[in-house]
């Protein structure tokens, strides 16, 4: 027996796998589609960024601090519309989150089988209604009713700045015109579009909650609500956040309905019940038609900012979801 | 109570259950899933402070019967039942008897360990108290956690990490955690649905020790496929059987010794001697 000083250097063998033709074609097609999606998203970003250069060059940081949008006076900025965008989205989320959560929980845990399938279809149908229809509904039907809620809020909670309205709440005849076309009404309208999105994601994750854990909570003497708090919500945390973020993305970008409902006003205001406001997407839509070349660049810059915001929101959502337990089950 | 572990005394935390062993009486129990009848007219008395084993081949309705005893059966969509179940003479299916009340008094350990994986070991033990809205001060809580984990023969293995998540334990440890969790609400009856079928021999031994030690405090009803286990831990045995195409029922029941040594029915004899099932 000979003793060698060192074992011969082992080199991992290169493996070649031969796929059949059908498999190769499918593989290639799937990869191309995946790359295409990435390319398109990137291309949108690059296009918007490139188009923004003249505007950013001309206005610099003033573009972000100027509230007015008056191209004829060479005053252009997105400070007011960014605040308006966030406000509308905020109202929409405050309203839609509890409703979507409750609806999803009712569908998965409480509703009898018959009602369950009927409700699922109806909620899915809500997502299919064109946003312009919601806009008309918000303007003609919801608006006049929501003004009463707005008036009530400003009367009793008016000491909070966001519920304040510049009018005398105790006047003999209340000034309805101060309450129309407000961020509040626009947010309510948008929330109707956010609910089905958020609800669909939450429902699919609630349904995946391990039956064993649900039964454990019930066998300990817990109510269904107790089981929901102890088992369903912690398990579905990722889906709840994911669904909410998805809805937030929708709320930030909603255009047609906001265009109809919200009375345009270019000023930073925290008074959500009071007439007037503007969002980024509604700004672009309403000025796009008669814009000159330089105005078009400014609108594209506003679009670029909105694009970045939604990407950031969705990226944060993706990170949160990936860390949660129901990660594998959440589609976003 | 001779083992060292049971020496510690804990002031009664005033949990939902009374903590004294209760007697269960099931009369004329039938069960359906959808339109299919799976149990027919089962009557069985489970006396207080004893261990009753339910044995029989798969699909004979043992688990269904067990889940009827604490009203878990009705949580399955399409499941129905008939008959009466009384705990110490009180009908738990009576309209005024709350389903949560029944489950507080009649605890359950499932076949597959189902701890709340993200919650800590200690929080798992006290989960039943949280669910039933029972408040405990910190001292009573940690005493209760220790007592229940000791009863489940898990304390020594986890005492240094009771703040860690319950999902990080091994399967056998998880099942003992589930037993501790069920005990923490001080049930009068504990139902166990094949609690050892997924466990290693050591964990099985620990669970069986727990069963023998507990039976003075809590009435135990255990479903098992393991003949030796039924013979080791139970005083009473009921043999379930479902003939081809007909719903399951009890063939024979009585003292465990009798069922295993001199069963009166030939089918029981065949089953306990391992001829089928």
Interface residues (C-beta under 8 A of the other chain):
Chain A: X113 X210 X212 X213 X215 X216 X217 X218 X219 X220 X221 X222 X223 X226 X227 X230 X231 X234 X235 X325
Chain B: X16 X70 X72 X75 X77 X100 X101 X103 X104 X107 X108 X110 X112 X114 X115 X116 X117 X118 X119 X127 X128 X130 X131 X132 X178 X181 X182 X185
